[in-house]
Amino acid sequence: MRSIIVVVSCSLLLSACGSYRAPSPVKTVYTDKSGKTYTRGNKSPYVVLGKSYEVMPDSLGYLEIGIASWYGKKFHGRQTSNGEIYDVYKLTAAHKSLPLPTMVKVTNLDNSRSVVVRVNDRGPFHDDRLIDLSWATARKLGFAGKGTVPVVVEALDEVNYPNRVREPFDRNVFYLQVGAFSQLSGAEQRRRQIEALMNDHDVPTIDVNILQSELQTDILHKVWLGPIVDEERREQIVRMVQRANLGSPLRVELD
């Protein structure tokens, strides 16, 4: 069972958050919606700092929550992994496994702001981070002065594959918040409790994530369960949690 701990830290430097960029000379071919062919940035697997990464064959149906960081002027003007030029004032991003380029919507879970960006680079090569955003993107999402935030990243299938026949996909997914704690240790304990409950009740594997958000004067560690796509499963989990005297889960919609 995969668990994500999303940690929000502070950084006020424009060059913050992304201290390494992937090497770009790779030769795998990828064709985007316009028919343009990209021969760089999609080699799979590839190795960075001794660790191997796999590139997805496509981005259809991709949706994930995790931590977003950003990279700034230190990398301005440098070549991205697919051969484009990084511009801190454009809405772009780096991702370890999405095919390049991919259009995604990124939503800041702390303030619900969303922005559509073009993934054209590889990174961030930190186990606790999902996506690295340009400074302009971080500014639009309201965290350029903080460094990192919890986000949801959703691939825009209708933009990336406008002419591809797709199976119907229910995008109305949601999460259940099963606790919120001032201390990380409390959130980790709740995560273990929920994972044990699911094992005991033969609930199919569902991710349990810890989202750490920085408030004005405090830090809050939220425990999320999901994604969930049907009401029957939601009701099963709610009953299970309530019967264990662990409170009443709160439904969280990802618009």
N, C-alpha and C positions, 0 to 999 in steps of 0.2 A: 504494500500500500504506500503510495507516494505521499509524502507530507512536505508542504512548503512553509517555511518560516520567513515571512516578509518583514524585514527590518528597515525602519525609516531612520536615517541619520541626517545630521545637518552638515552642510558645506556651502560656503558663500563664494567660492572661487569659480570663475567662469570656465576654467579648464578642469573642473572637478569630474569625478565619477567614472570616467572610462579611461583607464590608464594604459590599455593595450588594444591594438587593432589587429585583426586577422591578416595574414599574408594574402595577397591577391592573385598571384599567377597560377590559376587553375584553369582547366580546359573543358570541363563538362558543359554541354550545350543546354540552354533553357530559353524558351520562346514565350514572351509575354502576350497579353491580349491584343496588342497592336501588330503582332507578327514579328516584332524585333527580336533578334536572336542574341542571347548573352552567352559568351563562352568563358566567363570568369565568375567565380564566386559560388559555384554549385557543385564542386567536387565532393563526392561522398564515398567513404568517410574522409575527413580531413583531421589533421592533428595540430593542436596549438598548445604550447607549453607542456608537451608530453601527454596530453589527454586527447582521445579520439572523439569526434563528434559526427553524427549522422545528419544528412540533409533530407528533409521530407520530400517524397516524390511530387506532392502538390500540397496546397494549403486549404483544400475544400473542407469546410466544417470546422476549421481550427478555432478554438476559443480556450483561453487559459488565463488564470489569475496568477500574479506573482509580483516581483519587485521591479520597478523601473528606475534606472539611473539615467544620467545624461552626460554627454561629452561636448566640450566647448572649443575655445579658440586655439588650444594647443594642436588640434587636429584640422583646423580650418585650412582649406586648400589642398589637403592631402587626398590621395586616391582612395576610394572605397573598395571593398572586396569585389564588386562587379564592374569596376573600371570607371565609375562616375567620380565626380569631385565633391568632397564633403564641404558643405556650406552651412555654417552655424545658423544662418538666417532662413534656411529652408526647412520644411517639415519632413524630416527623414528619420530613419532608425536603423539600428543594428540588432540582429537576432541570430542565435546560434544555429537554428535548424530550418527556418522557413526558406523556401526557394527565393532566389533573388532575381528580379524584384517582386515584392508582394505588397499590395495595399492593405493596410489594417486600420481598424479603429481602436484607439487607445483611450480608456476611460480612467480617470483618477478616482479611486474609490474613497478618497478623503473628502472630495468636494463635488463629485459627479460631473466634472468637466470632461468633454470628449474632443478628440481631434483625429482626423484621418491623416495618416503618414505613409510614406513610401519606404519600405524596408529595402535598403540597397547595400548593407554592410554586414559584417560578421562581428559578433560579440553580444553581450559583455561576457568575458571569460572568467566569471565568478560564479560559483555554484549556487549562491543565494540570489542571483539576479536573472530576470527573464528577458528584459529588453533594455537597450541603451538608446536614448533619444537625443536628437539634436537640441541645442540650447533653445532655439525658437519654439520647438515642440514643448519642452519643459516649461517655458515661459507661458505658453497658451494654457497649459494644464495647471499652472499656478504653483509649481514647485521648483523653479529655477534657483530660489534662495534656500532650499532645504536639502537638495541633493538626491533623495530617493523617496518614492511613495509606492504604496500598493496600487496595482492597476489590474484591469482586465484587458486583454488583447484579443481582438476578434478579426479574423481574416474576412475581407469583403468579397465573397464569392461572386456576386453579380458584377463586380468590377474586374476581378482577376480572371474570371472565366465566363464572359458574357455569352459566348456561343456554345458552351459545353452543356450537354444534357446532364442534369443532376437529379439524383433521387430527392424526393421531398425531405426537407430537414427542418425539424421543429426547433427554431431558434429561441423559443420562449423558455429557456433554461433559467433556473434560479438556484440559490444557495440557502442553507439554513444556518443562522448564527446560533451556536449552542453554548455561548458563554463569552464574557468580556471581562478582562482582568487588568489590574494595574501592574501586576508582576508577571513576567514571562513564565516563571515557575508554575503559577496558577493555570495559565493557558496550556502549558505542556501537560500538566496533570489531567486537565479536562480532555485534551486530545487523546491521551492514553485511555481514559475512561470510555470515551465514545468508540474508539477502535475496539476495545474489549467487548463492549455491548454489541457491536456489529458482528464480531466473531461469534459470540455466544448465541445470537439470534439468526445466524446464517444469512445476514444481509449481504448482497453482492458488494464487491469492493467499491467504495466511494472515497474520494480524497478527503482528508481532514487537514485543513490549512490554518496556520496561525498568521494573521495579518496584524502587524504592529504599526500603529499610526501615532504620529506626533501631534498632540493637541497643543493649545496655547500654553498651558502650564503643566501638562502631564503627558504620559504615554499610555495608550490603551492597547491591549493585546486581545484581538477578537479571534474566536475560534469558529471557522466556517466549515460546513460540510457540503460537498457538492463537486461538480454540478449535478442537479437533479432535474429530470425532464417530465415526470408524471406525478399526479396528485396521489395516486395510490402509494407510491414509494414514500412521498412526503408524510402522509398520514401514518404509515408504518413507523417511520423514524420518530415522529413526534410522540406517538404513544410509547415507544420504547424508551425515549429519554425521560418522559414524564414519570413513567412507572419506576424508573431508577432514581427518582427524586433529584434530577439534575436540571430542573427548571423547564420552561416552555420555550422551545426553539422559535426564533424569529425568522420569518421568510424574508429573503433579500433578493429583489429583482435586479437583473442587469439589463437596463434599457438599451 
